[in-house]
Amino acid sequence: MTDKQMNKLADKIAKLIINSLHEGLIVDLQEQTEEELLAELATLMTQMDFNLKLEAYTKCEEIKRKIIKIENQLNKYK
């Protein structure tokens, strides 16, 4: 594989990763600790409360999906 081909492939992979991160679809490559998950959950709960007061229900739905994902990860620690 030439350098030009490798650079093109690297660019394509980087774009895919950035798009996945943007949409929240990428799974963490390293497992988070329970404390990190709890901190992230607390942040999301605060964001949920704030957006509920603003009646930003679309944003609340996104936050809800993230909360469920974290709760599922936390269940592994039980």
PDB file of N, CA, C and O in Angstrom:
ATOM      1  N   MET A   1       0.854  -1.173   0.000  1.00  0.00           N
ATOM      2  CA  MET A   1       0.000   0.000   0.000  1.00  0.00           C
ATOM      3  C   MET A   1       0.905   1.242   0.000  1.00  0.00           C
ATOM      4  O   MET A   1       1.852   1.335   0.781  1.00  0.00           O
ATOM      5  N   THR A   2       0.600   2.164  -0.866  1.00  0.00           N
ATOM      6  CA  THR A   2       1.418   3.375  -0.961  1.00  0.00           C
ATOM      7  C   THR A   2       1.050   4.354   0.145  1.00  0.00           C
ATOM      8  O   THR A   2       0.006   4.212   0.782  1.00  0.00           O
ATOM      9  N   ASP A   3       1.904   5.343   0.375  1.00  0.00           N
ATOM     10  CA  ASP A   3       1.620   6.369   1.381  1.00  0.00           C
ATOM     11  C   ASP A   3       0.335   7.113   1.050  1.00  0.00           C
ATOM     12  O   ASP A   3      -0.454   7.432   1.940  1.00  0.00           O
ATOM     13  N   LYS A   4       0.130   7.383  -0.220  1.00  0.00           N
ATOM     14  CA  LYS A   4      -1.076   8.099  -0.643  1.00  0.00           C
ATOM     15  C   LYS A   4      -2.324   7.283  -0.308  1.00  0.00           C
ATOM     16  O   LYS A   4      -3.311   7.835   0.178  1.00  0.00           O
ATOM     17  N   GLN A   5      -2.289   5.985  -0.560  1.00  0.00           N
ATOM     18  CA  GLN A   5      -3.418   5.115  -0.252  1.00  0.00           C
ATOM     19  C   GLN A   5      -3.647   5.025   1.255  1.00  0.00           C
ATOM     20  O   GLN A   5      -4.786   5.038   1.721  1.00  0.00           O
ATOM     21  N   MET A   6      -2.552   4.936   2.010  1.00  0.00           N
ATOM     22  CA  MET A   6      -2.683   4.869   3.472  1.00  0.00           C
ATOM     23  C   MET A   6      -3.278   6.159   4.027  1.00  0.00           C
ATOM     24  O   MET A   6      -4.118   6.115   4.926  1.00  0.00           O
ATOM     25  N   ASN A   7      -2.854   7.300   3.505  1.00  0.00           N
ATOM     26  CA  ASN A   7      -3.403   8.579   3.961  1.00  0.00           C
ATOM     27  C   ASN A   7      -4.888   8.692   3.618  1.00  0.00           C
ATOM     28  O   ASN A   7      -5.676   9.188   4.422  1.00  0.00           O
ATOM     29  N   LYS A   8      -5.263   8.239   2.444  1.00  0.00           N
ATOM     30  CA  LYS A   8      -6.671   8.271   2.046  1.00  0.00           C
ATOM     31  C   LYS A   8      -7.505   7.382   2.968  1.00  0.00           C
ATOM     32  O   LYS A   8      -8.596   7.766   3.389  1.00  0.00           O
ATOM     33  N   LEU A   9      -6.993   6.212   3.274  1.00  0.00           N
ATOM     34  CA  LEU A   9      -7.676   5.292   4.181  1.00  0.00           C
ATOM     35  C   LEU A   9      -7.768   5.890   5.589  1.00  0.00           C
ATOM     36  O   LEU A   9      -8.814   5.806   6.232  1.00  0.00           O
ATOM     37  N   ALA A  10      -6.684   6.487   6.061  1.00  0.00           N
ATOM     38  CA  ALA A  10      -6.683   7.109   7.394  1.00  0.00           C
ATOM     39  C   ALA A  10      -7.699   8.243   7.463  1.00  0.00           C
ATOM     40  O   ALA A  10      -8.405   8.383   8.461  1.00  0.00           O
ATOM     41  N   ASP A  11      -7.776   9.052   6.410  1.00  0.00           N
ATOM     42  CA  ASP A  11      -8.760  10.137   6.376  1.00  0.00           C
ATOM     43  C   ASP A  11     -10.181   9.601   6.431  1.00  0.00           C
ATOM     44  O   ASP A  11     -11.029  10.137   7.144  1.00  0.00           O
ATOM     45  N   LYS A  12     -10.433   8.547   5.679  1.00  0.00           N
ATOM     46  CA  LYS A  12     -11.768   7.945   5.661  1.00  0.00           C
ATOM     47  C   LYS A  12     -12.136   7.387   7.039  1.00  0.00           C
ATOM     48  O   LYS A  12     -13.257   7.574   7.513  1.00  0.00           O
ATOM     49  N   ILE A  13     -11.194   6.710   7.667  1.00  0.00           N
ATOM     50  CA  ILE A  13     -11.437   6.154   9.006  1.00  0.00           C
ATOM     51  C   ILE A  13     -11.671   7.265  10.017  1.00  0.00           C
ATOM     52  O   ILE A  13     -12.567   7.160  10.854  1.00  0.00           O
ATOM     53  N   ALA A  14     -10.883   8.321   9.951  1.00  0.00           N
ATOM     54  CA  ALA A  14     -11.045   9.445  10.877  1.00  0.00           C
ATOM     55  C   ALA A  14     -12.416  10.082  10.716  1.00  0.00           C
ATOM     56  O   ALA A  14     -13.059  10.418  11.711  1.00  0.00           O
ATOM     57  N   LYS A  15     -12.872  10.254   9.485  1.00  0.00           N
ATOM     58  CA  LYS A  15     -14.199  10.836   9.253  1.00  0.00           C
ATOM     59  C   LYS A  15     -15.295   9.952   9.824  1.00  0.00           C
ATOM     60  O   LYS A  15     -16.246  10.448  10.428  1.00  0.00           O
ATOM     61  N   LEU A  16     -15.165   8.642   9.635  1.00  0.00           N
ATOM     62  CA  LEU A  16     -16.159   7.720  10.181  1.00  0.00           C
ATOM     63  C   LEU A  16     -16.202   7.778  11.705  1.00  0.00           C
ATOM     64  O   LEU A  16     -17.281   7.771  12.298  1.00  0.00           O
ATOM     65  N   ILE A  17     -15.043   7.835  12.333  1.00  0.00           N
ATOM     66  CA  ILE A  17     -14.979   7.894  13.795  1.00  0.00           C
ATOM     67  C   ILE A  17     -15.581   9.200  14.294  1.00  0.00           C
ATOM     68  O   ILE A  17     -16.363   9.198  15.245  1.00  0.00           O
ATOM     69  N   ILE A  18     -15.231  10.302  13.670  1.00  0.00           N
ATOM     70  CA  ILE A  18     -15.762  11.600  14.093  1.00  0.00           C
ATOM     71  C   ILE A  18     -17.275  11.631  13.942  1.00  0.00           C
ATOM     72  O   ILE A  18     -17.974  12.122  14.829  1.00  0.00           O
ATOM     73  N   ASN A  19     -17.791  11.116  12.834  1.00  0.00           N
ATOM     74  CA  ASN A  19     -19.241  11.074  12.643  1.00  0.00           C
ATOM     75  C   ASN A  19     -19.917  10.197  13.688  1.00  0.00           C
ATOM     76  O   ASN A  19     -20.981  10.542  14.204  1.00  0.00           O
ATOM     77  N   SER A  20     -19.298   9.066  13.997  1.00  0.00           N
ATOM     78  CA  SER A  20     -19.870   8.177  15.015  1.00  0.00           C
ATOM     79  C   SER A  20     -19.853   8.822  16.388  1.00  0.00           C
ATOM     80  O   SER A  20     -20.820   8.702  17.140  1.00  0.00           O
ATOM     81  N   LEU A  21     -18.773   9.500  16.722  1.00  0.00           N
ATOM     82  CA  LEU A  21     -18.701  10.191  18.009  1.00  0.00           C
ATOM     83  C   LEU A  21     -19.749  11.283  18.085  1.00  0.00           C
ATOM     84  O   LEU A  21     -20.396  11.476  19.115  1.00  0.00           O
ATOM     85  N   HIS A  22     -19.904  11.982  16.997  1.00  0.00           N
ATOM     86  CA  HIS A  22     -20.879  13.074  16.960  1.00  0.00           C
ATOM     87  C   HIS A  22     -22.288  12.559  17.235  1.00  0.00           C
ATOM     88  O   HIS A  22     -23.068  13.222  17.919  1.00  0.00           O
ATOM     89  N   GLU A  23     -22.609  11.413  16.722  1.00  0.00           N
ATOM     90  CA  GLU A  23     -23.941  10.864  16.899  1.00  0.00           C
ATOM     91  C   GLU A  23     -24.047   9.984  18.140  1.00  0.00           C
ATOM     92  O   GLU A  23     -25.114   9.436  18.421  1.00  0.00           O
ATOM     93  N   GLY A  24     -22.970   9.845  18.873  1.00  0.00           N
ATOM     94  CA  GLY A  24     -23.012   9.066  20.106  1.00  0.00           C
ATOM     95  C   GLY A  24     -23.149   7.579  19.889  1.00  0.00           C
ATOM     96  O   GLY A  24     -23.670   6.876  20.755  1.00  0.00           O
ATOM     97  N   LEU A  25     -22.699   7.088  18.762  1.00  0.00           N
ATOM     98  CA  LEU A  25     -22.886   5.683  18.451  1.00  0.00           C
ATOM     99  C   LEU A  25     -21.664   4.822  18.700  1.00  0.00           C
ATOM    100  O   LEU A  25     -21.748   3.595  18.653  1.00  0.00           O
ATOM    101  N   ILE A  26     -20.548   5.443  18.960  1.00  0.00           N
ATOM    102  CA  ILE A  26     -19.338   4.659  19.140  1.00  0.00           C
ATOM    103  C   ILE A  26     -19.261   4.140  20.583  1.00  0.00           C
ATOM    104  O   ILE A  26     -19.563   4.865  21.531  1.00  0.00           O
ATOM    105  N   VAL A  27     -18.870   2.925  20.726  1.00  0.00           N
ATOM    106  CA  VAL A  27     -18.735   2.328  22.048  1.00  0.00           C
ATOM    107  C   VAL A  27     -17.335   2.657  22.557  1.00  0.00           C
ATOM    108  O   VAL A  27     -16.361   2.610  21.807  1.00  0.00           O
ATOM    109  N   ASP A  28     -17.254   2.986  23.832  1.00  0.00           N
ATOM    110  CA  ASP A  28     -15.947   3.304  24.405  1.00  0.00           C
ATOM    111  C   ASP A  28     -15.004   2.123  24.219  1.00  0.00           C
ATOM    112  O   ASP A  28     -15.366   0.976  24.482  1.00  0.00           O
ATOM    113  N   LEU A  29     -13.805   2.415  23.765  1.00  0.00           N
ATOM    114  CA  LEU A  29     -12.835   1.354  23.521  1.00  0.00           C
ATOM    115  C   LEU A  29     -12.265   0.814  24.823  1.00  0.00           C
ATOM    116  O   LEU A  29     -11.871  -0.350  24.898  1.00  0.00           O
ATOM    117  N   GLN A  30     -12.220   1.661  25.854  1.00  0.00           N
ATOM    118  CA  GLN A  30     -11.771   1.183  27.145  1.00  0.00           C
ATOM    119  C   GLN A  30     -12.929   1.326  28.133  1.00  0.00           C
ATOM    120  O   GLN A  30     -13.685   2.296  28.090  1.00  0.00           O
ATOM    121  N   GLU A  31     -13.047   0.369  28.994  1.00  0.00           N
ATOM    122  CA  GLU A  31     -14.156   0.356  29.934  1.00  0.00           C
ATOM    123  C   GLU A  31     -13.980   1.443  30.985  1.00  0.00           C
ATOM    124  O   GLU A  31     -12.898   1.627  31.542  1.00  0.00           O
ATOM    125  N   GLN A  32     -15.072   2.159  31.239  1.00  0.00           N
ATOM    126  CA  GLN A  32     -15.031   3.222  32.231  1.00  0.00           C
ATOM    127  C   GLN A  32     -15.197   2.630  33.627  1.00  0.00           C
ATOM    128  O   GLN A  32     -15.797   1.569  33.798  1.00  0.00           O
ATOM    129  N   THR A  33     -14.660   3.325  34.615  1.00  0.00           N
ATOM    130  CA  THR A  33     -14.815   2.866  35.986  1.00  0.00           C
ATOM    131  C   THR A  33     -16.218   3.214  36.467  1.00  0.00           C
ATOM    132  O   THR A  33     -16.916   4.031  35.866  1.00  0.00           O
ATOM    133  N   GLU A  34     -16.602   2.595  37.531  1.00  0.00           N
ATOM    134  CA  GLU A  34     -17.932   2.841  38.097  1.00  0.00           C
ATOM    135  C   GLU A  34     -18.085   4.311  38.502  1.00  0.00           C
ATOM    136  O   GLU A  34     -19.145   4.904  38.304  1.00  0.00           O
ATOM    137  N   GLU A  35     -17.034   4.890  39.064  1.00  0.00           N
ATOM    138  CA  GLU A  35     -17.094   6.292  39.487  1.00  0.00           C
ATOM    139  C   GLU A  35     -17.285   7.231  38.297  1.00  0.00           C
ATOM    140  O   GLU A  35     -18.046   8.195  38.376  1.00  0.00           O
ATOM    141  N   GLU A  36     -16.596   6.945  37.204  1.00  0.00           N
ATOM    142  CA  GLU A  36     -16.744   7.763  36.000  1.00  0.00           C
ATOM    143  C   GLU A  36     -18.158   7.664  35.434  1.00  0.00           C
ATOM    144  O   GLU A  36     -18.740   8.660  35.004  1.00  0.00           O
ATOM    145  N   LEU A  37     -18.696   6.455  35.442  1.00  0.00           N
ATOM    146  CA  LEU A  37     -20.057   6.262  34.952  1.00  0.00           C
ATOM    147  C   LEU A  37     -21.066   6.998  35.831  1.00  0.00           C
ATOM    148  O   LEU A  37     -21.997   7.620  35.318  1.00  0.00           O
ATOM    149  N   LEU A  38     -20.887   6.931  37.143  1.00  0.00           N
ATOM    150  CA  LEU A  38     -21.793   7.627  38.048  1.00  0.00           C
ATOM    151  C   LEU A  38     -21.726   9.141  37.876  1.00  0.00           C
ATOM    152  O   LEU A  38     -22.747   9.826  37.940  1.00  0.00           O
ATOM    153  N   ALA A  39     -20.530   9.652  37.660  1.00  0.00           N
ATOM    154  CA  ALA A  39     -20.364  11.086  37.432  1.00  0.00           C
ATOM    155  C   ALA A  39     -21.046  11.501  36.125  1.00  0.00           C
ATOM    156  O   ALA A  39     -21.714  12.534  36.062  1.00  0.00           O
ATOM    157  N   GLU A  40     -20.872  10.694  35.103  1.00  0.00           N
ATOM    158  CA  GLU A  40     -21.514  10.991  33.818  1.00  0.00           C
ATOM    159  C   GLU A  40     -23.037  10.904  33.933  1.00  0.00           C
ATOM    160  O   GLU A  40     -23.759  11.704  33.337  1.00  0.00           O
ATOM    161  N   LEU A  41     -23.515   9.929  34.701  1.00  0.00           N
ATOM    162  CA  LEU A  41     -24.949   9.782  34.921  1.00  0.00           C
ATOM    163  C   LEU A  41     -25.518  11.003  35.652  1.00  0.00           C
ATOM    164  O   LEU A  41     -26.591  11.497  35.303  1.00  0.00           O
ATOM    165  N   ALA A  42     -24.808  11.477  36.649  1.00  0.00           N
ATOM    166  CA  ALA A  42     -25.255  12.668  37.381  1.00  0.00           C
ATOM    167  C   ALA A  42     -25.334  13.884  36.453  1.00  0.00           C
ATOM    168  O   ALA A  42     -26.278  14.670  36.530  1.00  0.00           O
ATOM    169  N   THR A  43     -24.355  14.028  35.594  1.00  0.00           N
ATOM    170  CA  THR A  43     -24.351  15.132  34.632  1.00  0.00           C
ATOM    171  C   THR A  43     -25.547  15.033  33.690  1.00  0.00           C
ATOM    172  O   THR A  43     -26.221  16.027  33.419  1.00  0.00           O
ATOM    173  N   LEU A  44     -25.799  13.835  33.201  1.00  0.00           N
ATOM    174  CA  LEU A  44     -26.926  13.643  32.289  1.00  0.00           C
ATOM    175  C   LEU A  44     -28.261  13.892  32.982  1.00  0.00           C
ATOM    176  O   LEU A  44     -29.181  14.441  32.375  1.00  0.00           O
ATOM    177  N   MET A  45     -28.374  13.498  34.238  1.00  0.00           N
ATOM    178  CA  MET A  45     -29.619  13.741  34.982  1.00  0.00           C
ATOM    179  C   MET A  45     -29.857  15.245  35.141  1.00  0.00           C
ATOM    180  O   MET A  45     -30.990  15.714  35.034  1.00  0.00           O
ATOM    181  N   THR A  46     -28.791  15.989  35.394  1.00  0.00           N
ATOM    182  CA  THR A  46     -28.901  17.443  35.511  1.00  0.00           C
ATOM    183  C   THR A  46     -29.322  18.046  34.177  1.00  0.00           C
ATOM    184  O   THR A  46     -30.183  18.925  34.131  1.00  0.00           O
ATOM    185  N   GLN A  47     -28.716  17.575  33.098  1.00  0.00           N
ATOM    186  CA  GLN A  47     -29.094  18.057  31.770  1.00  0.00           C
ATOM    187  C   GLN A  47     -30.546  17.723  31.450  1.00  0.00           C
ATOM    188  O   GLN A  47     -31.255  18.527  30.845  1.00  0.00           O
ATOM    189  N   MET A  48     -30.983  16.544  31.854  1.00  0.00           N
ATOM    190  CA  MET A  48     -32.370  16.131  31.623  1.00  0.00           C
ATOM    191  C   MET A  48     -33.326  17.071  32.340  1.00  0.00           C
ATOM    192  O   MET A  48     -34.309  17.525  31.754  1.00  0.00           O
ATOM    193  N   ASP A  49     -33.047  17.362  33.592  1.00  0.00           N
ATOM    194  CA  ASP A  49     -33.896  18.261  34.370  1.00  0.00           C
ATOM    195  C   ASP A  49     -33.971  19.640  33.718  1.00  0.00           C
ATOM    196  O   ASP A  49     -35.052  20.215  33.587  1.00  0.00           O
ATOM    197  N   PHE A  50     -32.832  20.157  33.317  1.00  0.00           N
ATOM    198  CA  PHE A  50     -32.759  21.476  32.677  1.00  0.00           C
ATOM    199  C   PHE A  50     -33.587  21.496  31.385  1.00  0.00           C
ATOM    200  O   PHE A  50     -34.354  22.430  31.149  1.00  0.00           O
ATOM    201  N   ASN A  51     -33.427  20.471  30.560  1.00  0.00           N
ATOM    202  CA  ASN A  51     -34.143  20.422  29.285  1.00  0.00           C
ATOM    203  C   ASN A  51     -35.628  20.146  29.445  1.00  0.00           C
ATOM    204  O   ASN A  51     -36.430  20.583  28.620  1.00  0.00           O
ATOM    205  N   LEU A  52     -36.008  19.426  30.497  1.00  0.00           N
ATOM    206  CA  LEU A  52     -37.435  19.243  30.777  1.00  0.00           C
ATOM    207  C   LEU A  52     -38.087  20.574  31.127  1.00  0.00           C
ATOM    208  O   LEU A  52     -39.200  20.860  30.685  1.00  0.00           O
ATOM    209  N   LYS A  53     -37.400  21.380  31.914  1.00  0.00           N
ATOM    210  CA  LYS A  53     -37.944  22.696  32.262  1.00  0.00           C
ATOM    211  C   LYS A  53     -38.083  23.589  31.030  1.00  0.00           C
ATOM    212  O   LYS A  53     -38.991  24.417  30.955  1.00  0.00           O
ATOM    213  N   LEU A  54     -37.178  23.417  30.065  1.00  0.00           N
ATOM    214  CA  LEU A  54     -37.246  24.189  28.814  1.00  0.00           C
ATOM    215  C   LEU A  54     -38.226  23.569  27.812  1.00  0.00           C
ATOM    216  O   LEU A  54     -38.492  24.139  26.753  1.00  0.00           O
ATOM    217  N   GLU A  55     -38.755  22.398  28.160  1.00  0.00           N
ATOM    218  CA  GLU A  55     -39.635  21.631  27.286  1.00  0.00           C
ATOM    219  C   GLU A  55     -38.950  21.274  25.964  1.00  0.00           C
ATOM    220  O   GLU A  55     -39.579  21.256  24.906  1.00  0.00           O
ATOM    221  N   ALA A  56     -37.665  20.994  26.048  1.00  0.00           N
ATOM    222  CA  ALA A  56     -36.870  20.568  24.891  1.00  0.00           C
ATOM    223  C   ALA A  56     -36.904  19.041  24.839  1.00  0.00           C
ATOM    224  O   ALA A  56     -35.939  18.371  25.207  1.00  0.00           O
ATOM    225  N   TYR A  57     -38.023  18.512  24.377  1.00  0.00           N
ATOM    226  CA  TYR A  57     -38.257  17.081  24.463  1.00  0.00           C
ATOM    227  C   TYR A  57     -37.386  16.258  23.514  1.00  0.00           C
ATOM    228  O   TYR A  57     -37.075  15.105  23.813  1.00  0.00           O
ATOM    229  N   THR A  58     -36.996  16.819  22.401  1.00  0.00           N
ATOM    230  CA  THR A  58     -36.098  16.101  21.496  1.00  0.00           C
ATOM    231  C   THR A  58     -34.746  15.879  22.169  1.00  0.00           C
ATOM    232  O   THR A  58     -34.179  14.789  22.101  1.00  0.00           O
ATOM    233  N   LYS A  59     -34.245  16.909  22.808  1.00  0.00           N
ATOM    234  CA  LYS A  59     -32.970  16.806  23.532  1.00  0.00           C
ATOM    235  C   LYS A  59     -33.107  15.816  24.696  1.00  0.00           C
ATOM    236  O   LYS A  59     -32.183  15.057  24.987  1.00  0.00           O
ATOM    237  N   CYS A  60     -34.259  15.834  25.348  1.00  0.00           N
ATOM    238  CA  CYS A  60     -34.501  14.902  26.461  1.00  0.00           C
ATOM    239  C   CYS A  60     -34.451  13.455  25.985  1.00  0.00           C
ATOM    240  O   CYS A  60     -33.953  12.581  26.695  1.00  0.00           O
ATOM    241  N   GLU A  61     -34.963  13.205  24.792  1.00  0.00           N
ATOM    242  CA  GLU A  61     -34.936  11.846  24.255  1.00  0.00           C
ATOM    243  C   GLU A  61     -33.505  11.379  24.016  1.00  0.00           C
ATOM    244  O   GLU A  61     -33.181  10.223  24.287  1.00  0.00           O
ATOM    245  N   GLU A  62     -32.649  12.259  23.514  1.00  0.00           N
ATOM    246  CA  GLU A  62     -31.241  11.923  23.313  1.00  0.00           C
ATOM    247  C   GLU A  62     -30.565  11.622  24.652  1.00  0.00           C
ATOM    248  O   GLU A  62     -29.818  10.651  24.782  1.00  0.00           O
ATOM    249  N   ILE A  63     -30.839  12.464  25.630  1.00  0.00           N
ATOM    250  CA  ILE A  63     -30.252  12.283  26.967  1.00  0.00           C
ATOM    251  C   ILE A  63     -30.737  10.978  27.577  1.00  0.00           C
ATOM    252  O   ILE A  63     -29.970  10.254  28.212  1.00  0.00           O
ATOM    253  N   LYS A  64     -32.023  10.683  27.380  1.00  0.00           N
ATOM    254  CA  LYS A  64     -32.603   9.447  27.925  1.00  0.00           C
ATOM    255  C   LYS A  64     -31.873   8.216  27.382  1.00  0.00           C
ATOM    256  O   LYS A  64     -31.593   7.280  28.130  1.00  0.00           O
ATOM    257  N   ARG A  65     -31.563   8.217  26.071  1.00  0.00           N
ATOM    258  CA  ARG A  65     -30.844   7.092  25.484  1.00  0.00           C
ATOM    259  C   ARG A  65     -29.464   6.934  26.110  1.00  0.00           C
ATOM    260  O   ARG A  65     -29.012   5.817  26.360  1.00  0.00           O
ATOM    261  N   LYS A  66     -28.799   8.058  26.361  1.00  0.00           N
ATOM    262  CA  LYS A  66     -27.475   8.006  26.988  1.00  0.00           C
ATOM    263  C   LYS A  66     -27.575   7.492  28.425  1.00  0.00           C
ATOM    264  O   LYS A  66     -26.730   6.718  28.875  1.00  0.00           O
ATOM    265  N   ILE A  67     -28.607   7.927  29.136  1.00  0.00           N
ATOM    266  CA  ILE A  67     -28.806   7.480  30.519  1.00  0.00           C
ATOM    267  C   ILE A  67     -29.013   5.966  30.560  1.00  0.00           C
ATOM    268  O   ILE A  67     -28.424   5.278  31.393  1.00  0.00           O
ATOM    269  N   ILE A  68     -29.843   5.454  29.666  1.00  0.00           N
ATOM    270  CA  ILE A  68     -30.107   4.015  29.626  1.00  0.00           C
ATOM    271  C   ILE A  68     -28.824   3.243  29.333  1.00  0.00           C
ATOM    272  O   ILE A  68     -28.576   2.195  29.930  1.00  0.00           O
ATOM    273  N   LYS A  69     -28.013   3.758  28.417  1.00  0.00           N
ATOM    274  CA  LYS A  69     -26.735   3.111  28.086  1.00  0.00           C
ATOM    275  C   LYS A  69     -25.831   3.043  29.318  1.00  0.00           C
ATOM    276  O   LYS A  69     -25.224   2.007  29.589  1.00  0.00           O
ATOM    277  N   ILE A  70     -25.741   4.139  30.059  1.00  0.00           N
ATOM    278  CA  ILE A  70     -24.897   4.173  31.257  1.00  0.00           C
ATOM    279  C   ILE A  70     -25.452   3.265  32.337  1.00  0.00           C
ATOM    280  O   ILE A  70     -24.693   2.567  33.008  1.00  0.00           O
ATOM    281  N   GLU A  71     -26.774   3.264  32.515  1.00  0.00           N
ATOM    282  CA  GLU A  71     -27.385   2.384  33.517  1.00  0.00           C
ATOM    283  C   GLU A  71     -27.095   0.921  33.192  1.00  0.00           C
ATOM    284  O   GLU A  71     -26.845   0.121  34.094  1.00  0.00           O
ATOM    285  N   ASN A  72     -27.127   0.574  31.916  1.00  0.00           N
ATOM    286  CA  ASN A  72     -26.797  -0.806  31.515  1.00  0.00           C
ATOM    287  C   ASN A  72     -25.348  -1.129  31.848  1.00  0.00           C
ATOM    288  O   ASN A  72     -25.049  -2.240  32.288  1.00  0.00           O
ATOM    289  N   GLN A  73     -24.442  -0.171  31.644  1.00  0.00           N
ATOM    290  CA  GLN A  73     -23.037  -0.397  31.983  1.00  0.00           C
ATOM    291  C   GLN A  73     -22.859  -0.530  33.494  1.00  0.00           C
ATOM    292  O   GLN A  73     -22.055  -1.335  33.963  1.00  0.00           O
ATOM    293  N   LEU A  74     -23.613   0.264  34.249  1.00  0.00           N
ATOM    294  CA  LEU A  74     -23.510   0.211  35.708  1.00  0.00           C
ATOM    295  C   LEU A  74     -24.040  -1.123  36.250  1.00  0.00           C
ATOM    296  O   LEU A  74     -23.574  -1.603  37.284  1.00  0.00           O
ATOM    297  N   ASN A  75     -24.997  -1.707  35.562  1.00  0.00           N
ATOM    298  CA  ASN A  75     -25.532  -3.000  36.016  1.00  0.00           C
ATOM    299  C   ASN A  75     -24.468  -4.099  36.001  1.00  0.00           C
ATOM    300  O   ASN A  75     -24.616  -5.113  36.684  1.00  0.00           O
ATOM    301  N   LYS A  76     -23.414  -3.908  35.239  1.00  0.00           N
ATOM    302  CA  LYS A  76     -22.312  -4.879  35.206  1.00  0.00           C
ATOM    303  C   LYS A  76     -21.545  -4.891  36.539  1.00  0.00           C
ATOM    304  O   LYS A  76     -20.883  -5.875  36.870  1.00  0.00           O
ATOM    305  N   TYR A  77     -21.641  -3.802  37.289  1.00  0.00           N
ATOM    306  CA  TYR A  77     -20.914  -3.703  38.554  1.00  0.00           C
ATOM    307  C   TYR A  77     -21.684  -4.311  39.723  1.00  0.00           C
ATOM    308  O   TYR A  77     -21.148  -4.410  40.827  1.00  0.00           O
ATOM    309  N   LYS A  78     -22.923  -4.716  39.499  1.00  0.00           N
ATOM    310  CA  LYS A  78     -23.724  -5.288  40.584  1.00  0.00           C
ATOM    311  C   LYS A  78     -23.415  -6.735  40.812  1.00  0.00           C
ATOM    312  O   LYS A  78     -24.006  -7.361  41.691  1.00  0.00           O
TER     313      LYS A  78
END
